[in-house]
Amino acid sequence: MVDDNLDTTFTALSDPTRRGMLADLMQGEKSVGELAAPYGMSFAGASKHVAVLARAGLIDRRKVGRKQLCRLRAERLKEANDWLRQWERFWNTRLDALEAAVRRDGT
């Protein structure tokens, strides 16, 4: 069963704009306005995306004066990666078995 953390993480990652924002945050802390700029979206639109990322635990937000600054929290991405890795192992095992069967039948 998938836990709620993974559900919210994958929901947040399902949108290309939010994935782009996370990629931007790999370079360091950015304001909501800076995150919005490459997408030509309003502050309000960007704030909605930022809220989804924050709810998923993928970013932290803090206020500095009138700015909202965002910082990447990679721990949640590691949890998602760990979950995906189990499927990689599953498919690698199946593909290795298929390869062995093809070689056996081909000789």
Jmol script that loads the backbone (N, CA, C; Angstrom):
load data "model"
ATOM      1  N   MET A   1       0.838  -1.190   0.000  1.00  0.00           N
ATOM      2  CA  MET A   1       0.000   0.000   0.000  1.00  0.00           C
ATOM      3  C   MET A   1       0.880   1.249   0.000  1.00  0.00           C
ATOM      4  N   VAL A   2       0.515   2.229  -0.763  1.00  0.00           N
ATOM      5  CA  VAL A   2       1.256   3.484  -0.851  1.00  0.00           C
ATOM      6  C   VAL A   2       0.809   4.385   0.293  1.00  0.00           C
ATOM      7  N   ASP A   3       1.785   4.992   0.988  1.00  0.00           N
ATOM      8  CA  ASP A   3       1.391   5.869   2.091  1.00  0.00           C
ATOM      9  C   ASP A   3       1.022   7.261   1.588  1.00  0.00           C
ATOM     10  N   ASP A   4       0.418   8.040   2.482  1.00  0.00           N
ATOM     11  CA  ASP A   4      -0.045   9.382   2.120  1.00  0.00           C
ATOM     12  C   ASP A   4       1.093  10.280   1.655  1.00  0.00           C
ATOM     13  N   ASN A   5       2.284  10.130   2.237  1.00  0.00           N
ATOM     14  CA  ASN A   5       3.423  10.953   1.814  1.00  0.00           C
ATOM     15  C   ASN A   5       3.723  10.736   0.343  1.00  0.00           C
ATOM     16  N   LEU A   6       3.742   9.481  -0.084  1.00  0.00           N
ATOM     17  CA  LEU A   6       4.021   9.208  -1.491  1.00  0.00           C
ATOM     18  C   LEU A   6       2.898   9.721  -2.380  1.00  0.00           C
ATOM     19  N   ASP A   7       1.667   9.599  -1.924  1.00  0.00           N
ATOM     20  CA  ASP A   7       0.538  10.115  -2.717  1.00  0.00           C
ATOM     21  C   ASP A   7       0.700  11.611  -2.975  1.00  0.00           C
ATOM     22  N   THR A   8       0.986  12.366  -1.922  1.00  0.00           N
ATOM     23  CA  THR A   8       1.118  13.812  -2.098  1.00  0.00           C
ATOM     24  C   THR A   8       2.368  14.166  -2.891  1.00  0.00           C
ATOM     25  N   THR A   9       3.426  13.382  -2.720  1.00  0.00           N
ATOM     26  CA  THR A   9       4.652  13.630  -3.486  1.00  0.00           C
ATOM     27  C   THR A   9       4.408  13.423  -4.971  1.00  0.00           C
ATOM     28  N   PHE A  10       3.819  12.291  -5.332  1.00  0.00           N
ATOM     29  CA  PHE A  10       3.600  12.021  -6.751  1.00  0.00           C
ATOM     30  C   PHE A  10       2.538  12.940  -7.350  1.00  0.00           C
ATOM     31  N   THR A  11       1.581  13.358  -6.558  1.00  0.00           N
ATOM     32  CA  THR A  11       0.612  14.344  -7.042  1.00  0.00           C
ATOM     33  C   THR A  11       1.323  15.654  -7.369  1.00  0.00           C
ATOM     34  N   ALA A  12       2.196  16.085  -6.472  1.00  0.00           N
ATOM     35  CA  ALA A  12       2.946  17.327  -6.712  1.00  0.00           C
ATOM     36  C   ALA A  12       3.852  17.192  -7.935  1.00  0.00           C
ATOM     37  N   LEU A  13       4.457  16.026  -8.106  1.00  0.00           N
ATOM     38  CA  LEU A  13       5.377  15.817  -9.220  1.00  0.00           C
ATOM     39  C   LEU A  13       4.663  15.594 -10.554  1.00  0.00           C
ATOM     40  N   SER A  14       3.355  15.429 -10.521  1.00  0.00           N
ATOM     41  CA  SER A  14       2.615  15.134 -11.755  1.00  0.00           C
ATOM     42  C   SER A  14       2.497  16.342 -12.683  1.00  0.00           C
ATOM     43  N   ASP A  15       2.789  17.522 -12.176  1.00  0.00           N
ATOM     44  CA  ASP A  15       2.647  18.738 -12.979  1.00  0.00           C
ATOM     45  C   ASP A  15       4.016  19.207 -13.479  1.00  0.00           C
ATOM     46  N   PRO A  16       4.159  19.453 -14.783  1.00  0.00           N
ATOM     47  CA  PRO A  16       5.466  19.874 -15.314  1.00  0.00           C
ATOM     48  C   PRO A  16       5.952  21.213 -14.774  1.00  0.00           C
ATOM     49  N   THR A  17       5.046  22.120 -14.457  1.00  0.00           N
ATOM     50  CA  THR A  17       5.465  23.408 -13.891  1.00  0.00           C
ATOM     51  C   THR A  17       6.087  23.201 -12.524  1.00  0.00           C
ATOM     52  N   ARG A  18       5.472  22.363 -11.711  1.00  0.00           N
ATOM     53  CA  ARG A  18       6.030  22.109 -10.371  1.00  0.00           C
ATOM     54  C   ARG A  18       7.364  21.379 -10.467  1.00  0.00           C
ATOM     55  N   ARG A  19       7.490  20.460 -11.412  1.00  0.00           N
ATOM     56  CA  ARG A  19       8.789  19.791 -11.594  1.00  0.00           C
ATOM     57  C   ARG A  19       9.844  20.805 -12.012  1.00  0.00           C
ATOM     58  N   GLY A  20       9.466  21.749 -12.858  1.00  0.00           N
ATOM     59  CA  GLY A  20      10.397  22.798 -13.263  1.00  0.00           C
ATOM     60  C   GLY A  20      10.801  23.680 -12.090  1.00  0.00           C
ATOM     61  N   MET A  21       9.835  23.996 -11.250  1.00  0.00           N
ATOM     62  CA  MET A  21      10.141  24.809 -10.067  1.00  0.00           C
ATOM     63  C   MET A  21      11.118  24.081  -9.151  1.00  0.00           C
ATOM     64  N   LEU A  22      10.917  22.774  -8.979  1.00  0.00           N
ATOM     65  CA  LEU A  22      11.853  22.003  -8.157  1.00  0.00           C
ATOM     66  C   LEU A  22      13.248  22.023  -8.773  1.00  0.00           C
ATOM     67  N   ALA A  23      13.316  21.895 -10.089  1.00  0.00           N
ATOM     68  CA  ALA A  23      14.614  21.949 -10.770  1.00  0.00           C
ATOM     69  C   ALA A  23      15.276  23.308 -10.550  1.00  0.00           C
ATOM     70  N   ASP A  24      14.487  24.377 -10.611  1.00  0.00           N
ATOM     71  CA  ASP A  24      15.023  25.720 -10.348  1.00  0.00           C
ATOM     72  C   ASP A  24      15.569  25.824  -8.929  1.00  0.00           C
ATOM     73  N   LEU A  25      14.895  25.177  -7.987  1.00  0.00           N
ATOM     74  CA  LEU A  25      15.306  25.256  -6.589  1.00  0.00           C
ATOM     75  C   LEU A  25      16.566  24.434  -6.300  1.00  0.00           C
ATOM     76  N   MET A  26      16.944  23.565  -7.221  1.00  0.00           N
ATOM     77  CA  MET A  26      18.217  22.842  -7.044  1.00  0.00           C
ATOM     78  C   MET A  26      19.382  23.817  -7.060  1.00  0.00           C
ATOM     79  N   GLN A  27      19.197  24.981  -7.693  1.00  0.00           N
ATOM     80  CA  GLN A  27      20.255  25.997  -7.765  1.00  0.00           C
ATOM     81  C   GLN A  27      20.340  26.818  -6.485  1.00  0.00           C
ATOM     82  N   GLY A  28      19.328  26.691  -5.623  1.00  0.00           N
ATOM     83  CA  GLY A  28      19.313  27.441  -4.375  1.00  0.00           C
ATOM     84  C   GLY A  28      17.958  28.090  -4.138  1.00  0.00           C
ATOM     85  N   GLU A  29      17.864  28.760  -3.021  1.00  0.00           N
ATOM     86  CA  GLU A  29      16.626  29.403  -2.599  1.00  0.00           C
ATOM     87  C   GLU A  29      16.174  30.451  -3.613  1.00  0.00           C
ATOM     88  N   LYS A  30      14.856  30.497  -3.851  1.00  0.00           N
ATOM     89  CA  LYS A  30      14.286  31.478  -4.784  1.00  0.00           C
ATOM     90  C   LYS A  30      12.971  31.989  -4.225  1.00  0.00           C
ATOM     91  N   SER A  31      12.617  33.183  -4.648  1.00  0.00           N
ATOM     92  CA  SER A  31      11.323  33.752  -4.262  1.00  0.00           C
ATOM     93  C   SER A  31      10.234  33.160  -5.159  1.00  0.00           C
ATOM     94  N   VAL A  32       8.992  33.293  -4.725  1.00  0.00           N
ATOM     95  CA  VAL A  32       7.866  32.825  -5.527  1.00  0.00           C
ATOM     96  C   VAL A  32       7.861  33.553  -6.870  1.00  0.00           C
ATOM     97  N   GLY A  33       8.170  34.837  -6.867  1.00  0.00           N
ATOM     98  CA  GLY A  33       8.230  35.601  -8.106  1.00  0.00           C
ATOM     99  C   GLY A  33       9.289  35.070  -9.059  1.00  0.00           C
ATOM    100  N   GLU A  34      10.441  34.697  -8.518  1.00  0.00           N
ATOM    101  CA  GLU A  34      11.504  34.129  -9.357  1.00  0.00           C
ATOM    102  C   GLU A  34      11.081  32.777  -9.926  1.00  0.00           C
ATOM    103  N   LEU A  35      10.351  31.996  -9.137  1.00  0.00           N
ATOM    104  CA  LEU A  35       9.868  30.701  -9.624  1.00  0.00           C
ATOM    105  C   LEU A  35       8.811  30.873 -10.706  1.00  0.00           C
ATOM    106  N   ALA A  36       8.023  31.952 -10.623  1.00  0.00           N
ATOM    107  CA  ALA A  36       6.949  32.206 -11.589  1.00  0.00           C
ATOM    108  C   ALA A  36       7.490  32.705 -12.927  1.00  0.00           C
ATOM    109  N   ALA A  37       8.584  33.448 -12.898  1.00  0.00           N
ATOM    110  CA  ALA A  37       9.079  34.159 -14.088  1.00  0.00           C
ATOM    111  C   ALA A  37       9.251  33.289 -15.333  1.00  0.00           C
ATOM    112  N   PRO A  38       9.893  32.120 -15.249  1.00  0.00           N
ATOM    113  CA  PRO A  38      10.094  31.340 -16.483  1.00  0.00           C
ATOM    114  C   PRO A  38       8.789  30.859 -17.131  1.00  0.00           C
ATOM    115  N   TYR A  39       7.717  30.871 -16.377  1.00  0.00           N
ATOM    116  CA  TYR A  39       6.444  30.356 -16.872  1.00  0.00           C
ATOM    117  C   TYR A  39       5.465  31.469 -17.241  1.00  0.00           C
ATOM    118  N   GLY A  40       5.878  32.711 -17.047  1.00  0.00           N
ATOM    119  CA  GLY A  40       5.030  33.842 -17.383  1.00  0.00           C
ATOM    120  C   GLY A  40       3.705  33.811 -16.636  1.00  0.00           C
ATOM    121  N   MET A  41       3.725  33.327 -15.427  1.00  0.00           N
ATOM    122  CA  MET A  41       2.487  33.230 -14.662  1.00  0.00           C
ATOM    123  C   MET A  41       2.445  34.287 -13.570  1.00  0.00           C
ATOM    124  N   SER A  42       1.266  34.504 -13.073  1.00  0.00           N
ATOM    125  CA  SER A  42       1.077  35.491 -12.017  1.00  0.00           C
ATOM    126  C   SER A  42       1.640  34.962 -10.700  1.00  0.00           C
ATOM    127  N   PHE A  43       1.813  35.881  -9.774  1.00  0.00           N
ATOM    128  CA  PHE A  43       2.255  35.501  -8.434  1.00  0.00           C
ATOM    129  C   PHE A  43       1.232  34.553  -7.819  1.00  0.00           C
ATOM    130  N   ALA A  44      -0.056  34.848  -8.007  1.00  0.00           N
ATOM    131  CA  ALA A  44      -1.114  33.992  -7.440  1.00  0.00           C
ATOM    132  C   ALA A  44      -1.046  32.582  -8.021  1.00  0.00           C
ATOM    133  N   GLY A  45      -0.835  32.482  -9.326  1.00  0.00           N
ATOM    134  CA  GLY A  45      -0.725  31.170  -9.960  1.00  0.00           C
ATOM    135  C   GLY A  45       0.472  30.392  -9.435  1.00  0.00           C
ATOM    136  N   ALA A  46       1.603  31.068  -9.327  1.00  0.00           N
ATOM    137  CA  ALA A  46       2.811  30.429  -8.805  1.00  0.00           C
ATOM    138  C   ALA A  46       2.621  30.023  -7.351  1.00  0.00           C
ATOM    139  N   SER A  47       1.927  30.861  -6.580  1.00  0.00           N
ATOM    140  CA  SER A  47       1.686  30.556  -5.167  1.00  0.00           C
ATOM    141  C   SER A  47       0.894  29.265  -5.001  1.00  0.00           C
ATOM    142  N   LYS A  48      -0.029  29.009  -5.914  1.00  0.00           N
ATOM    143  CA  LYS A  48      -0.800  27.757  -5.840  1.00  0.00           C
ATOM    144  C   LYS A  48       0.114  26.555  -6.056  1.00  0.00           C
ATOM    145  N   HIS A  49       1.016  26.660  -7.026  1.00  0.00           N
ATOM    146  CA  HIS A  49       1.965  25.569  -7.259  1.00  0.00           C
ATOM    147  C   HIS A  49       2.889  25.398  -6.055  1.00  0.00           C
ATOM    148  N   VAL A  50       3.353  26.499  -5.512  1.00  0.00           N
ATOM    149  CA  VAL A  50       4.238  26.457  -4.348  1.00  0.00           C
ATOM    150  C   VAL A  50       3.514  25.808  -3.163  1.00  0.00           C
ATOM    151  N   ALA A  51       2.243  26.107  -2.989  1.00  0.00           N
ATOM    152  CA  ALA A  51       1.473  25.515  -1.898  1.00  0.00           C
ATOM    153  C   ALA A  51       1.396  23.998  -2.035  1.00  0.00           C
ATOM    154  N   VAL A  52       1.201  23.510  -3.255  1.00  0.00           N
ATOM    155  CA  VAL A  52       1.156  22.052  -3.489  1.00  0.00           C
ATOM    156  C   VAL A  52       2.504  21.430  -3.143  1.00  0.00           C
ATOM    157  N   LEU A  53       3.579  22.064  -3.574  1.00  0.00           N
ATOM    158  CA  LEU A  53       4.925  21.558  -3.275  1.00  0.00           C
ATOM    159  C   LEU A  53       5.197  21.560  -1.770  1.00  0.00           C
ATOM    160  N   ALA A  54       4.742  22.599  -1.091  1.00  0.00           N
ATOM    161  CA  ALA A  54       4.945  22.686   0.355  1.00  0.00           C
ATOM    162  C   ALA A  54       4.129  21.620   1.090  1.00  0.00           C
ATOM    163  N   ARG A  55       2.872  21.421   0.678  1.00  0.00           N
ATOM    164  CA  ARG A  55       2.025  20.382   1.304  1.00  0.00           C
ATOM    165  C   ARG A  55       2.644  19.002   1.140  1.00  0.00           C
ATOM    166  N   ALA A  56       3.306  18.783   0.024  1.00  0.00           N
ATOM    167  CA  ALA A  56       3.953  17.499  -0.227  1.00  0.00           C
ATOM    168  C   ALA A  56       5.280  17.359   0.525  1.00  0.00           C
ATOM    169  N   GLY A  57       5.717  18.433   1.169  1.00  0.00           N
ATOM    170  CA  GLY A  57       6.974  18.385   1.903  1.00  0.00           C
ATOM    171  C   GLY A  57       8.203  18.475   1.008  1.00  0.00           C
ATOM    172  N   LEU A  58       8.003  18.923  -0.232  1.00  0.00           N
ATOM    173  CA  LEU A  58       9.114  19.015  -1.175  1.00  0.00           C
ATOM    174  C   LEU A  58       9.878  20.331  -1.065  1.00  0.00           C
ATOM    175  N   ILE A  59       9.253  21.337  -0.468  1.00  0.00           N
ATOM    176  CA  ILE A  59       9.919  22.626  -0.274  1.00  0.00           C
ATOM    177  C   ILE A  59       9.562  23.180   1.101  1.00  0.00           C
ATOM    178  N   ASP A  60      10.381  24.085   1.563  1.00  0.00           N
ATOM    179  CA  ASP A  60      10.096  24.910   2.735  1.00  0.00           C
ATOM    180  C   ASP A  60       9.892  26.329   2.244  1.00  0.00           C
ATOM    181  N   ARG A  61       8.999  27.055   2.913  1.00  0.00           N
ATOM    182  CA  ARG A  61       8.786  28.475   2.601  1.00  0.00           C
ATOM    183  C   ARG A  61       9.063  29.296   3.848  1.00  0.00           C
ATOM    184  N   ARG A  62       9.585  30.499   3.627  1.00  0.00           N
ATOM    185  CA  ARG A  62       9.754  31.435   4.736  1.00  0.00           C
ATOM    186  C   ARG A  62       9.576  32.835   4.197  1.00  0.00           C
ATOM    187  N   LYS A  63       9.105  33.706   5.056  1.00  0.00           N
ATOM    188  CA  LYS A  63       8.894  35.105   4.663  1.00  0.00           C
ATOM    189  C   LYS A  63      10.091  35.926   5.090  1.00  0.00           C
ATOM    190  N   VAL A  64      10.549  36.754   4.169  1.00  0.00           N
ATOM    191  CA  VAL A  64      11.595  37.736   4.451  1.00  0.00           C
ATOM    192  C   VAL A  64      11.066  39.056   3.917  1.00  0.00           C
ATOM    193  N   GLY A  65      10.638  39.903   4.828  1.00  0.00           N
ATOM    194  CA  GLY A  65       9.995  41.141   4.413  1.00  0.00           C
ATOM    195  C   GLY A  65       8.710  40.813   3.665  1.00  0.00           C
ATOM    196  N   ARG A  66       8.616  41.306   2.450  1.00  0.00           N
ATOM    197  CA  ARG A  66       7.433  41.042   1.631  1.00  0.00           C
ATOM    198  C   ARG A  66       7.591  39.827   0.726  1.00  0.00           C
ATOM    199  N   LYS A  67       8.782  39.228   0.744  1.00  0.00           N
ATOM    200  CA  LYS A  67       9.050  38.091  -0.141  1.00  0.00           C
ATOM    201  C   LYS A  67       8.795  36.770   0.571  1.00  0.00           C
ATOM    202  N   GLN A  68       8.327  35.818  -0.224  1.00  0.00           N
ATOM    203  CA  GLN A  68       8.248  34.436   0.227  1.00  0.00           C
ATOM    204  C   GLN A  68       9.379  33.686  -0.446  1.00  0.00           C
ATOM    205  N   LEU A  69      10.311  33.169   0.339  1.00  0.00           N
ATOM    206  CA  LEU A  69      11.433  32.427  -0.211  1.00  0.00           C
ATOM    207  C   LEU A  69      11.187  30.933  -0.068  1.00  0.00           C
ATOM    208  N   CYS A  70      11.581  30.193  -1.093  1.00  0.00           N
ATOM    209  CA  CYS A  70      11.363  28.749  -1.129  1.00  0.00           C
ATOM    210  C   CYS A  70      12.709  28.040  -1.208  1.00  0.00           C
ATOM    211  N   ARG A  71      12.768  26.896  -0.541  1.00  0.00           N
ATOM    212  CA  ARG A  71      13.994  26.087  -0.505  1.00  0.00           C
ATOM    213  C   ARG A  71      13.608  24.631  -0.723  1.00  0.00           C
ATOM    214  N   LEU A  72      14.378  23.922  -1.522  1.00  0.00           N
ATOM    215  CA  LEU A  72      14.139  22.509  -1.808  1.00  0.00           C
ATOM    216  C   LEU A  72      14.367  21.666  -0.567  1.00  0.00           C
ATOM    217  N   ARG A  73      13.483  20.696  -0.360  1.00  0.00           N
ATOM    218  CA  ARG A  73      13.659  19.668   0.682  1.00  0.00           C
ATOM    219  C   ARG A  73      13.734  18.326  -0.045  1.00  0.00           C
ATOM    220  N   ALA A  74      14.919  17.834  -0.262  1.00  0.00           N
ATOM    221  CA  ALA A  74      15.122  16.646  -1.097  1.00  0.00           C
ATOM    222  C   ALA A  74      14.776  15.338  -0.398  1.00  0.00           C
ATOM    223  N   GLU A  75      14.557  15.355   0.904  1.00  0.00           N
ATOM    224  CA  GLU A  75      14.290  14.104   1.620  1.00  0.00           C
ATOM    225  C   GLU A  75      13.068  13.375   1.054  1.00  0.00           C
ATOM    226  N   ARG A  76      12.024  14.134   0.759  1.00  0.00           N
ATOM    227  CA  ARG A  76      10.800  13.523   0.242  1.00  0.00           C
ATOM    228  C   ARG A  76      11.028  12.923  -1.139  1.00  0.00           C
ATOM    229  N   LEU A  77      11.897  13.540  -1.924  1.00  0.00           N
ATOM    230  CA  LEU A  77      12.240  12.982  -3.231  1.00  0.00           C
ATOM    231  C   LEU A  77      12.992  11.665  -3.075  1.00  0.00           C
ATOM    232  N   LYS A  78      13.812  11.574  -2.039  1.00  0.00           N
ATOM    233  CA  LYS A  78      14.523  10.322  -1.774  1.00  0.00           C
ATOM    234  C   LYS A  78      13.533   9.220  -1.442  1.00  0.00           C
ATOM    235  N   GLU A  79      12.510   9.537  -0.654  1.00  0.00           N
ATOM    236  CA  GLU A  79      11.481   8.532  -0.329  1.00  0.00           C
ATOM    237  C   GLU A  79      10.805   8.028  -1.604  1.00  0.00           C
ATOM    238  N   ALA A  80      10.478   8.940  -2.509  1.00  0.00           N
ATOM    239  CA  ALA A  80       9.842   8.548  -3.769  1.00  0.00           C
ATOM    240  C   ALA A  80      10.805   7.709  -4.604  1.00  0.00           C
ATOM    241  N   ASN A  81      12.058   8.107  -4.641  1.00  0.00           N
ATOM    242  CA  ASN A  81      13.054   7.346  -5.394  1.00  0.00           C
ATOM    243  C   ASN A  81      13.214   5.941  -4.823  1.00  0.00           C
ATOM    244  N   ASP A  82      13.260   5.828  -3.506  1.00  0.00           N
ATOM    245  CA  ASP A  82      13.380   4.509  -2.870  1.00  0.00           C
ATOM    246  C   ASP A  82      12.201   3.622  -3.251  1.00  0.00           C
ATOM    247  N   TRP A  83      11.015   4.195  -3.286  1.00  0.00           N
ATOM    248  CA  TRP A  83       9.824   3.424  -3.658  1.00  0.00           C
ATOM    249  C   TRP A  83       9.926   2.968  -5.119  1.00  0.00           C
ATOM    250  N   LEU A  84      10.374   3.864  -5.991  1.00  0.00           N
ATOM    251  CA  LEU A  84      10.512   3.512  -7.409  1.00  0.00           C
ATOM    252  C   LEU A  84      11.604   2.468  -7.631  1.00  0.00           C
ATOM    253  N   ARG A  85      12.649   2.500  -6.836  1.00  0.00           N
ATOM    254  CA  ARG A  85      13.767   1.554  -6.989  1.00  0.00           C
ATOM    255  C   ARG A  85      13.305   0.113  -6.804  1.00  0.00           C
ATOM    256  N   GLN A  86      12.305  -0.114  -5.938  1.00  0.00           N
ATOM    257  CA  GLN A  86      11.829  -1.486  -5.765  1.00  0.00           C
ATOM    258  C   GLN A  86      11.256  -2.021  -7.080  1.00  0.00           C
ATOM    259  N   TRP A  87      10.632  -1.137  -7.838  1.00  0.00           N
ATOM    260  CA  TRP A  87      10.073  -1.551  -9.124  1.00  0.00           C
ATOM    261  C   TRP A  87      11.172  -1.756 -10.151  1.00  0.00           C
ATOM    262  N   GLU A  88      12.220  -1.002 -10.065  1.00  0.00           N
ATOM    263  CA  GLU A  88      13.365  -1.215 -10.946  1.00  0.00           C
ATOM    264  C   GLU A  88      13.946  -2.602 -10.710  1.00  0.00           C
ATOM    265  N   ARG A  89      14.115  -2.981  -9.434  1.00  0.00           N
ATOM    266  CA  ARG A  89      14.633  -4.316  -9.115  1.00  0.00           C
ATOM    267  C   ARG A  89      13.681  -5.398  -9.619  1.00  0.00           C
ATOM    268  N   PHE A  90      12.374  -5.173  -9.434  1.00  0.00           N
ATOM    269  CA  PHE A  90      11.357  -6.122  -9.896  1.00  0.00           C
ATOM    270  C   PHE A  90      11.495  -6.365 -11.390  1.00  0.00           C
ATOM    271  N   TRP A  91      11.550  -5.286 -12.182  1.00  0.00           N
ATOM    272  CA  TRP A  91      11.620  -5.434 -13.635  1.00  0.00           C
ATOM    273  C   TRP A  91      12.959  -5.969 -14.092  1.00  0.00           C
ATOM    274  N   ASN A  92      14.040  -5.588 -13.434  1.00  0.00           N
ATOM    275  CA  ASN A  92      15.350  -6.132 -13.801  1.00  0.00           C
ATOM    276  C   ASN A  92      15.384  -7.645 -13.618  1.00  0.00           C
ATOM    277  N   THR A  93      14.795  -8.136 -12.527  1.00  0.00           N
ATOM    278  CA  THR A  93      14.728  -9.578 -12.284  1.00  0.00           C
ATOM    279  C   THR A  93      13.928 -10.263 -13.386  1.00  0.00           C
ATOM    280  N   ARG A  94      12.785  -9.691 -13.735  1.00  0.00           N
ATOM    281  CA  ARG A  94      11.942 -10.276 -14.793  1.00  0.00           C
ATOM    282  C   ARG A  94      12.638 -10.245 -16.151  1.00  0.00           C
ATOM    283  N   LEU A  95      13.296  -9.147 -16.452  1.00  0.00           N
ATOM    284  CA  LEU A  95      13.987  -9.041 -17.742  1.00  0.00           C
ATOM    285  C   LEU A  95      15.192  -9.977 -17.821  1.00  0.00           C
ATOM    286  N   ASP A  96      15.882 -10.150 -16.699  1.00  0.00           N
ATOM    287  CA  ASP A  96      16.991 -11.106 -16.678  1.00  0.00           C
ATOM    288  C   ASP A  96      16.482 -12.524 -16.939  1.00  0.00           C
ATOM    289  N   ALA A  97      15.345 -12.873 -16.349  1.00  0.00           N
ATOM    290  CA  ALA A  97      14.753 -14.196 -16.573  1.00  0.00           C
ATOM    291  C   ALA A  97      14.326 -14.355 -18.028  1.00  0.00           C
ATOM    292  N   LEU A  98      13.749 -13.313 -18.604  1.00  0.00           N
ATOM    293  CA  LEU A  98      13.341 -13.358 -20.012  1.00  0.00           C
ATOM    294  C   LEU A  98      14.562 -13.540 -20.916  1.00  0.00           C
ATOM    295  N   GLU A  99      15.611 -12.798 -20.630  1.00  0.00           N
ATOM    296  CA  GLU A  99      16.834 -12.920 -21.428  1.00  0.00           C
ATOM    297  C   GLU A  99      17.385 -14.332 -21.362  1.00  0.00           C
ATOM    298  N   ALA A 100      17.404 -14.919 -20.171  1.00  0.00           N
ATOM    299  CA  ALA A 100      17.893 -16.299 -20.018  1.00  0.00           C
ATOM    300  C   ALA A 100      17.033 -17.272 -20.801  1.00  0.00           C
ATOM    301  N   ALA A 101      15.712 -17.082 -20.779  1.00  0.00           N
ATOM    302  CA  ALA A 101      14.798 -17.963 -21.506  1.00  0.00           C
ATOM    303  C   ALA A 101      15.013 -17.839 -23.013  1.00  0.00           C
ATOM    304  N   VAL A 102      15.208 -16.627 -23.497  1.00  0.00           N
ATOM    305  CA  VAL A 102      15.441 -16.409 -24.937  1.00  0.00           C
ATOM    306  C   VAL A 102      16.750 -17.079 -25.354  1.00  0.00           C
ATOM    307  N   ARG A 103      17.770 -16.945 -24.546  1.00  0.00           N
ATOM    308  CA  ARG A 103      19.065 -17.577 -24.871  1.00  0.00           C
ATOM    309  C   ARG A 103      18.948 -19.099 -24.873  1.00  0.00           C
ATOM    310  N   ARG A 104      18.209 -19.623 -23.908  1.00  0.00           N
ATOM    311  CA  ARG A 104      18.005 -21.076 -23.825  1.00  0.00           C
ATOM    312  C   ARG A 104      17.265 -21.585 -25.050  1.00  0.00           C
ATOM    313  N   ASP A 105      16.222 -20.876 -25.450  1.00  0.00           N
ATOM    314  CA  ASP A 105      15.414 -21.304 -26.594  1.00  0.00           C
ATOM    315  C   ASP A 105      16.119 -21.064 -27.922  1.00  0.00           C
ATOM    316  N   GLY A 106      17.074 -20.163 -27.936  1.00  0.00           N
ATOM    317  CA  GLY A 106      17.764 -19.812 -29.172  1.00  0.00           C
ATOM    318  C   GLY A 106      18.907 -20.760 -29.497  1.00  0.00           C
ATOM    319  N   THR A 107      19.309 -21.587 -28.551  1.00  0.00           N
ATOM    320  CA  THR A 107      20.439 -22.492 -28.808  1.00  0.00           C
ATOM    321  C   THR A 107      20.017 -23.874 -29.190  1.00  0.00           C
TER     322      THR A 107
END
end "model"
wireframe off; spacefill off
backbone 0.3
color backbone group
